[in-house]
Amino acid sequence: MSSHREAPSILKDPLADNTDTYAFVTPNNTLTIITNYVPVQAPAGGPNFYEFGDDVTYQINIDNNGDGKADVTYQFRFENKITNPNTFLYNTGPIDSLTSANWNRRQTYSVTRITRRGTSELARKLACPPCNIGPRSTPNYAALADKAVYKLPGGERVFAGQRADGFFVDLGSVFDLGTLRPFQNLHLIPTAAADGRDSLAQANVHTIAIEIPIPRATQRDRIPRDPMAQDSTIGVWGAAYRQKSNIRDRDGKPSFAGPWMQVSRLGNPLFNEVIVPMSRKDEWNAVRPHQDSAFAKYVAQPELARLLPALYPGVFPNLQALTKDRADLLAILLTGIPAGLIPGFQNFTGTTQADVLRLNLAIPPTANPNRLGLLGGDLAGFPNGRRVADDVVTIELRAVAGATYPLVDPTFTPDAAVTAIEDGTFNNPGRQFLDKFPYLGLPYSGYDVP
């Protein structure tokens, strides 16, 4: 998955596990950033339904000068409250408002903005919506969740709560030695080609989403207009932090002390999942993006690019012969794409190698998005930021297979099979995205999901 089960240590700590990060330009000169946590939620999760960790600090980080360090940070802290200590139930009747007396375990949060100019708390005691339990417990869930969208003093809008997982991937096939169901007729596995099976088709996550006026995210406090200007591009990543010491008392209650330590982060999808070797995945989660030159060798010579010719004999002869460092992937994932490689486009942030999601804020949203983003000729799509419907699995598989290498070496011809590589899960009819903030669909309810 994008980053749902990507490292041994964070696998044991789902409340701090940053599963996906999205960043894209939205109407009215705004920037929307979404970070997801608490992966692979079964909708029928009672009696203790899912929530953010009240002992975790969640951050959305923005680098606007290309050094791989946060210049603007939005920090989220959560607090839980049990309103009825004498019941085991999450709710004792319908929850028809965010202040319903029937709702037993509520979660509120604060939002703090941190820049070089100082730290300011923008809001506190904002309510998360309840989890989507079912038609009796959470009737008219859409209206209830809409009430949990808040406007902040700086012009931002925020939402924090349960959503349908927007990521789509056929995990069952991908991790069975790279078996891609729609690709079957091009290799030796004796099965017929078929659509992919979305392993997250009915899974929920917990989402932190923020809509930011673009000047609040840029180096010069303005709206960039020139796509070719370097200061038009920002870098975005999500991260989670825990205090260094955790001591559990006899009554089972933990106490915490010491500095806050980063335990999870995510910029580009699938970076830690597919590129970083297992022996260094926990290390990657702990270091900051500006330290990512230590992992550049895995981008320059990705293991998956060596595996594809072995898994699909005779299908990728040009890829197999490509032994040079992958300058295309180094640019896409660690520095941004410099001007001159794609007409009218760049999202270069400088020579500092950092795994951040780079977004050129001067490129407006397109009226007809292409799920393949830059590979499909859509300059507003991944890897220029990431929209919720971008097919990042297919895009990255094709890039690793050589689709983007002609950007840095026009003499290279990608193998004919590259354009046929397909995860095959983008057309899941059950997935719904919203055309308004917070864009991810309503969470699946336990009552409705088999």
C-alpha positions in Angstrom: 0.0 0.0 0.0 1.1 3.6 -0.3 2.3 3.6 3.3 -0.2 1.5 5.3 2.1 -1.4 6.4 5.5 -0.2 5.1 7.8 -0.6 8.1 8.1 -3.2 11.0 7.9 -0.7 13.9 5.1 1.5 12.6 3.1 -1.6 11.8 2.7 -2.0 15.6 1.6 1.6 16.0 -1.4 2.3 13.7 -2.5 5.5 15.4 0.7 7.1 14.3 1.0 5.5 10.9 0.8 8.1 8.1 -0.8 6.1 5.3 -1.2 8.7 2.5 -0.4 12.4 1.8 -2.2 14.4 -0.9 -1.5 18.0 -2.0 -3.2 19.8 -4.9 -4.3 23.3 -5.9 -8.0 23.9 -5.4 -10.4 26.7 -6.5 -10.3 30.2 -5.2 -6.5 30.3 -4.9 -6.3 27.6 -2.2 -4.1 24.6 -1.5 -5.5 21.4 -0.1 -3.4 19.0 1.9 -4.7 15.7 3.2 -2.9 13.2 5.5 -4.4 9.9 6.5 -3.7 7.7 9.5 -5.0 4.6 11.2 -4.9 2.2 8.2 -7.2 -0.6 7.1 -10.1 0.2 9.4 -12.8 -2.4 9.3 -16.1 -0.4 9.3 -17.7 -2.7 11.9 -15.1 -1.8 14.5 -17.1 -1.7 17.7 -17.4 -1.5 20.5 -14.2 0.6 20.5 -14.3 2.4 17.2 -11.3 4.1 15.6 -9.8 7.5 16.6 -6.7 9.6 16.5 -4.1 9.1 19.2 -4.3 11.6 22.0 -0.7 10.8 22.8 0.4 11.5 19.2 1.4 14.9 17.6 0.3 15.0 13.9 1.9 17.6 11.6 1.4 18.8 8.0 4.7 20.3 6.9 5.4 22.7 4.0 8.9 23.5 2.7 8.8 26.6 0.6 12.5 27.3 0.0 13.8 23.9 -1.1 16.0 22.9 1.8 13.9 19.9 2.8 13.0 21.5 6.2 9.6 22.7 7.3 8.9 26.4 6.9 5.2 26.2 7.6 3.8 23.6 9.9 0.2 22.9 11.0 0.2 20.8 14.1 -2.8 18.8 15.4 -3.3 17.5 18.9 -6.3 15.4 20.0 -8.1 14.9 23.3 -10.6 12.1 24.2 -13.6 12.4 26.6 -15.9 9.7 27.9 -19.2 11.2 28.8 -20.8 8.2 30.4 -18.4 6.0 32.4 -21.1 3.4 33.1 -21.6 1.9 29.6 -19.5 -0.1 27.3 -21.2 1.4 24.3 -19.8 4.0 21.9 -23.3 5.5 21.8 -26.5 4.9 23.7 -28.8 6.3 21.0 -28.7 8.1 17.7 -25.9 10.7 17.3 -27.7 13.5 15.4 -25.3 16.3 16.3 -21.6 16.8 17.4 -22.9 17.6 20.9 -25.3 14.7 21.2 -25.7 13.3 24.7 -25.9 9.8 23.2 -22.3 10.0 22.0 -20.1 8.5 24.7 -16.6 8.8 23.4 -15.8 12.1 21.8 -12.6 13.5 20.3 -11.7 17.1 20.0 -8.5 18.7 18.7 -6.4 21.9 18.5 -4.7 23.4 15.5 -1.4 25.3 15.8 0.5 27.0 13.1 4.3 27.2 13.3 6.5 29.4 11.1 9.8 31.2 11.5 7.8 34.1 12.7 6.5 32.2 15.7 3.8 29.8 16.9 0.1 30.6 17.1 -2.8 28.4 18.2 -5.5 28.8 15.5 -8.2 26.9 17.2 -9.0 24.5 20.0 -11.8 22.1 21.0 -12.8 21.5 17.4 -14.9 18.4 17.2 -14.2 15.3 15.1 -17.3 13.6 13.8 -18.1 10.1 15.2 -17.2 7.1 13.2 -19.9 6.0 10.7 -21.6 3.2 12.7 -24.9 2.6 10.9 -28.2 4.1 10.0 -29.6 4.0 13.5 -26.6 5.2 15.3 -25.4 7.8 12.9 -28.4 8.8 10.7 -27.7 11.4 8.0 -24.0 11.0 8.4 -23.1 13.3 5.5 -24.8 16.3 7.2 -23.2 15.3 10.5 -19.7 15.2 9.0 -20.2 18.4 7.2 -20.7 20.2 10.6 -17.1 19.1 11.5 -15.6 21.3 8.8 -14.3 24.5 10.4 -13.1 27.9 9.2 -10.0 29.2 11.0 -8.9 32.8 11.6 -6.2 32.8 8.9 -8.7 31.7 6.2 -7.9 28.0 6.5 -10.6 25.3 6.6 -10.0 22.0 8.5 -11.5 18.6 9.0 -10.3 15.7 11.1 -12.2 12.5 11.3 -13.1 9.2 9.6 -13.2 8.9 5.8 -13.3 6.2 3.2 -9.7 5.3 2.2 -9.0 6.9 -1.1 -6.0 4.8 -2.0 -6.6 1.9 -4.4 -4.3 -1.0 -5.1 -4.5 -4.8 -5.8 -2.3 -5.9 -2.8 -3.1 -9.5 -3.4 -1.6 -9.5 -6.8 1.2 -6.9 -6.4 2.8 -8.7 -3.5 2.4 -12.1 -5.2 5.7 -11.5 -7.0 4.5 -8.6 -8.9 1.5 -10.3 -10.5 -0.6 -7.7 -12.2 -4.0 -9.1 -13.2 -4.6 -6.9 -16.3 -1.0 -7.7 -17.4 -1.4 -11.5 -17.4 -1.3 -12.0 -21.1 2.2 -10.6 -21.3 3.9 -13.1 -19.0 4.1 -16.8 -18.2 1.6 -17.1 -15.4 -1.2 -19.3 -16.9 -4.2 -17.2 -16.0 -6.4 -14.9 -18.0 -6.2 -11.2 -17.8 -8.7 -9.6 -15.4 -9.4 -6.3 -13.7 -7.5 -5.7 -10.5 -9.2 -6.3 -7.1 -9.1 -3.3 -4.9 -7.8 -4.5 -1.5 -9.0 -1.3 0.2 -12.4 -1.2 -1.5 -14.3 -1.0 1.8 -11.7 0.2 4.3 -11.7 3.4 6.2 -8.9 5.7 7.5 -8.7 8.8 9.8 -8.1 11.9 7.8 -6.6 15.3 8.6 -7.4 17.8 5.8 -6.6 21.4 5.6 -7.4 24.0 2.9 -4.9 26.9 3.0 -5.0 30.2 1.2 -1.9 29.9 -1.1 -0.1 33.0 0.2 -0.1 31.3 3.7 2.1 28.5 2.3 4.6 30.4 0.1 8.0 31.9 0.8 6.9 35.4 -0.3 3.3 35.4 1.0 1.9 35.7 -2.5 0.2 33.6 -5.1 2.7 32.4 -7.7 1.7 33.1 -11.3 4.8 31.9 -13.3 5.0 28.1 -13.4 8.6 28.3 -14.5 9.7 30.3 -11.4 11.4 28.1 -8.8 9.6 29.7 -5.9 6.3 28.5 -7.4 7.0 25.0 -6.0 6.6 23.8 -2.5 7.3 20.5 -0.8 4.7 18.8 1.4 4.8 15.9 3.8 2.9 14.5 6.7 4.5 13.2 9.9 3.6 11.8 13.4 5.5 12.1 16.6 5.6 10.4 20.0 7.4 11.3 23.2 10.6 9.4 23.7 9.7 7.7 26.9 6.5 5.6 27.6 6.0 4.1 31.1 3.0 2.0 31.9 1.6 2.0 35.5 0.1 -1.0 37.3 -3.4 0.2 36.4 -2.5 0.1 32.7 -2.4 3.8 32.2 0.7 5.1 30.3 2.7 8.2 31.1 5.0 9.9 28.7 8.1 12.0 29.0 11.0 13.4 27.0 11.2 15.1 23.6 8.9 14.4 20.7 10.4 11.9 18.2 9.3 11.4 14.6 7.9 7.9 14.2 6.2 8.1 10.8 6.3 10.4 7.7 5.1 10.4 4.1 5.8 12.5 1.1 5.7 10.6 -2.2 3.5 7.5 -2.2 5.2 4.1 -2.0 8.7 5.5 -1.3 9.3 3.6 1.9 7.1 0.8 0.8 8.8 -0.1 -2.4 12.2 1.7 -2.6 13.7 1.5 0.9 15.0 -1.9 1.9 13.4 -3.6 4.9 16.5 -3.2 7.1 16.3 0.6 6.9 12.5 1.2 6.8 12.3 2.2 10.5 15.3 4.5 10.1 13.6 6.2 7.2 10.5 6.9 9.2 12.7 8.5 11.9 14.8 10.9 9.9 13.7 14.2 8.3 13.4 14.7 4.6 16.6 16.9 4.3 18.5 13.8 5.3 17.3 11.7 2.4 20.5 11.7 0.4 21.3 8.7 2.6 18.6 6.8 0.7 19.3 8.1 -2.8 21.2 5.0 -3.9 18.0 3.0 -3.6 16.2 5.4 -6.0 19.1 5.5 -8.4 19.1 1.7 -8.6 15.6 0.6 -7.6 15.2 -3.1 -6.7 11.9 -3.3 -8.5 13.5 -2.3 -11.8 15.8 -5.3 -11.5 12.9 -7.6 -10.5 10.6 -6.8 -13.4 12.7 -8.4 -16.1 13.1 -11.5 -13.9 9.4 -11.7 -13.1 8.4 -11.1 -16.7 11.0 -12.9 -18.9 11.5 -11.4 -22.3 9.0 -8.6 -21.7 11.5 -5.8 -20.6 14.7 -6.2 -22.6 15.4 -2.5 -22.7 14.9 -2.1 -19.0 17.1 -5.0 -18.4 19.9 -3.4 -20.4 19.5 -0.1 -18.5 22.3 -0.2 -15.9 22.9 3.6 -15.5 21.7 5.4 -12.4 18.0 6.4 -12.8 18.4 10.2 -13.1 14.7 10.4 -14.0 13.6 8.8 -10.7 16.1 10.8 -8.7 14.5 14.0 -10.1 10.9 12.9 -9.7 11.3 11.7 -6.1 14.1 13.6 -4.6 14.7 17.0 -6.3 11.7 17.7 -8.5 11.7 17.9 -12.3 13.8 20.7 -13.6 12.8 23.1 -16.4 13.5 21.9 -19.9 12.5 18.2 -19.5 8.7 18.7 -20.0 7.5 21.7 -22.0 5.9 24.4 -19.8 6.5 22.4 -16.6 8.9 22.1 -13.7 8.6 21.4 -10.0 12.2 21.6 -9.1 13.0 22.7 -5.5 16.8 22.6 -5.7 19.7 20.2 -5.2 18.7 19.1 -1.7 17.5 15.5 -2.0 14.3 15.1 0.0 11.3 12.8 -0.3 8.6 15.4 -0.3 5.5 15.8 -2.4 6.4 18.6 -4.8 3.6 20.9 -6.0 3.9 23.8 -8.5 1.3 26.2 -7.1 1.2 28.3 -10.4 -0.3 25.4 -12.3 -4.1 25.6 -11.9 -6.4 22.6 -11.5 -7.5 21.0 -14.8 -11.2 20.7 -15.8 -10.6 17.1 -17.1 -8.1 15.4 -14.8 -6.2 12.4 -16.2 -5.6 9.6 -13.7 -2.1 9.1 -15.0 -1.1 12.7 -14.2 2.1 13.8 -15.9 2.3 10.5 -17.8 -1.1 11.3 -19.2 -0.1 14.8 -20.2 -1.9 16.4 -17.2 0.5 18.9 -15.6 -1.8 19.2 -12.5 -1.4 15.6 -11.5 1.1 13.3 -9.8 4.0 13.7 -9.4 3.1 17.4 -9.5 1.4 17.0 -6.1 -1.1 14.3 -5.7 -4.8 14.4 -6.2 -7.1 11.9 -4.5 -8.0 10.1 -7.8 -4.5 10.0 -9.3 -3.5 6.3 -10.1 -0.2 6.5 -8.3 0.4 2.7 -8.4 0.2 2.5 -12.2 2.1 5.8 -12.6 5.0 4.6 -10.4 5.1 1.1 -11.9 5.4 2.5 -15.4 8.0 5.1 -14.3 10.2 2.4 -12.7 9.7 0.2 -15.8 11.3 3.0 -17.9 8.5 5.3 -19.0 10.2 8.4 -17.7 13.8 7.6 -18.5 13.6 9.4 -22.0 13.2 12.6 -20.0 16.9 12.4 -19.2 18.1 10.3 -22.1 16.1 10.8 -25.3 17.9 7.8 -26.9 16.3 5.4 -24.6 13.2 3.6 -25.9 10.9 2.2 -23.2 9.8 -1.4 -23.8 6.5 -1.7 -25.6 4.9 -3.4 -22.6 5.4 -0.3 -20.4 2.2 1.3 -21.6 0.3 -1.9 -20.8 1.3 -2.0 -17.1 -1.8 -1.5 -15.2 -2.8 -2.1 -11.5 -6.4 -2.2 -12.7 -8.2 -0.9 -9.6 -8.9 2.7 -10.6 -12.4 1.8 -11.9 -13.8 0.4 -8.6 -17.5 1.4 -8.9 -17.9 1.5 -5.1 -15.4 4.3 -4.5 -16.7 7.8 -4.4 -14.7 11.0 -4.1 -16.3 14.3 -3.2 -16.1 17.4 -5.4 -15.8 19.6 -2.3 -13.6 19.8 0.8 -12.4 17.4 2.3 -12.7 15.5 -1.0 -12.3 11.9 0.4 -15.6 10.0 0.4 -17.8 9.3 3.4 -16.6 6.4 5.5 -18.2 3.0 5.1 -20.5 2.0 7.9 -20.3 -1.3 9.7 -24.0 -1.9 9.2 -23.8 -1.6 5.4 -20.5 -3.5 4.7 -20.7 -7.3 4.5 
